[in-house]
Amino acid sequence: MPWKNEKDPYRIWLSEIILQQTRVKQGQSYYEKFLSAFPRITDLASAPRKKVFKLWEGLGYYSRCRNLLETAKKIAKDYKGKFPDNFEKIAALKGIGPYTASAISSFAFKLPYPVVDGNVHRVLSRYFGITTTTELAIGKKFFNSLALALLDKKRPGVYNQAIMDFGAVICKPRNPLCKSCVQRDDCIAFQNGWVDILPVKKKKSERRTRWFYYFVFENESGQVFIRRRDEEDIWKHLYEFYLLESNHALNRKQLSDSISNKLGKEGYKIKRFSSVQKQLLTHQTIHGQFISISIRTTPDFLKAFSPVSRKKIREYPFPKLIQSFIAVQDSIGPKTNQPVK
C-alpha cells in the first residue's frame, strides 16, 4: 500500500479520508489519482470544486469530499499550507475525528495517541473478552482509554501500525489465524470460544427507500439540463437532471401525467423510459428511473438549470446512479438493466 510507513501528514490525511467506508483496493487508485492531480495540499486548496468532485466521483459518501476541500483551504490559509503538529488543532479540522487525528499525530509527528480502527477494536475486544461495542459513545471512550493505556509512548507510530496489521492479517473478522497466533494462550475469546461473537456489533438500522424520477430534458440543440444539488441531503454538490422524488413507485401513466402538468399538451415529446435502476447507500435504497424528453422551448422551471452538451456532460460530477446512466450510451438513454452496486 503506497501510504504504508508514510510520514507526510498530507498523504496520511488523504489516505485516511479516502479509506473511510471504502475498500483498500478501490481507495488506492483514488489516492494515486488525487496525489497526481494535487501533489501538495495547497494544490488541492486552490483546485476548482467541480474538478475535485469529478475526481472523487464513484467513491460515495460525498461529505468526505466536501470536508477534504474545506480542510485543505483552511490549512492553506490559516497554517500557510503546513499541517498543524498539535493533536487538538488537527482534531478541530473539518472531517477529522479522533481516529484520523491520532493517525496523523502518531505517524507523522510521533505523538503518543492511539489509533483505534476496526482492526484494533477487534483485537482488543477478543483479547480482553470485551462485549462493549464502539458503535456507542461509551464504548468508543472505553476502547480509546484502553488503547492509550497499552500504547508504547516512545514509539506510538510503530505500535499503532503493528496492532493494526495484527488485526488485518492474524485476528481477521472471518477465519482468524487462531491456531498460529502467538497471543492465543492469553486471548480470552479463544480460551472461551467467543472468537466468532466478538466484537459485538449493534443491530443495523432500518433502511429508508426513496424513488427518484429524473426527467432528462433535451432541447433542439441537443443539450440536456442539469443542476447542482445544494440541499442538505445525499449527493450534495453533485449534479443531476430535473428530479421528481416520490415515497412510492410511480407507473408510466403517472409520470406522463406529471410531465403533461408541467409542460402542457404540446411542445414536447417523451422519447423513452429507462428501466428502473437501484443504488444501495448505507441507510438508504434509491430506485432511479430516467425519462428522456425532447422540448422545443425552455420552460420557466428549467431556467435555474444549465444546458450542457453531451460532450461536456462527462466533465461534471454525478452520483453513481446518473453516472451509470450516462456512461452506457453515446446518446442520453439507457441500454442496460443492471443495478448500480
C-alpha angles and dihedrals in degrees: 000000000000094000094053111122089001116162100184107103092209092056093043091051093047093050093047094051093047093047094054105111090350133109115245094238092054094040094053094065091050091047091054092046092051093048090049092051096037111025091170131039090241088059090055092045093055097042120112112260092234092056093050093049091046090056089048092050112129097023095091127203089085094188084079090061093048091050091046091057095043093050092047090054092049093050091047091051105033101030100032092246097307125114112244112250094214121097095219093050092047093048090050092062118105114271095008114115130180093282097054092040089053092049093051093042096050101036100039103029103021091236117161101253124129121232110220109188127153092280094052092045090053094049094049094043093053098038094051096030094239118172097186113112124225089218087084123066093238090053094050091051092048095050093044089053092048093047091050091052090052096043120118097234093197095052106023096154094051092046094047092050092047097053091043090052091045090057093046097047108026111015094046124170091246127029096002116196094247096149092061096033114121090209097055097101089059097035110109093199092054094045092050100037094248098125094107095049099045132118097040114226129202118246114265116257120243114276118240117227122213134177118216118192112190119200106206101203114195123188127211090269090062094251122138125211121243137166138190119255107235100163121111093258140094117313095021112183092016121113131248145169122253105305132211109186123198135181090222139032118282125208127223094264092053091049092047091050090050091053091047091051090054100041104026125226101307141035098058143069128203104226101183148337116227124221115264113269128196134215122187118214126181096270102006142062114210119200110196133190129178124214113193113211130179116212133190098206133023112254120220094252089063094053089095090055127083121235108227131183121238089248094053097042093080089064091068125084113244135176113265091255092061094034089059091049092053097041099057097061143045091221125038104277136090126260101175139056096208118136118238109245 
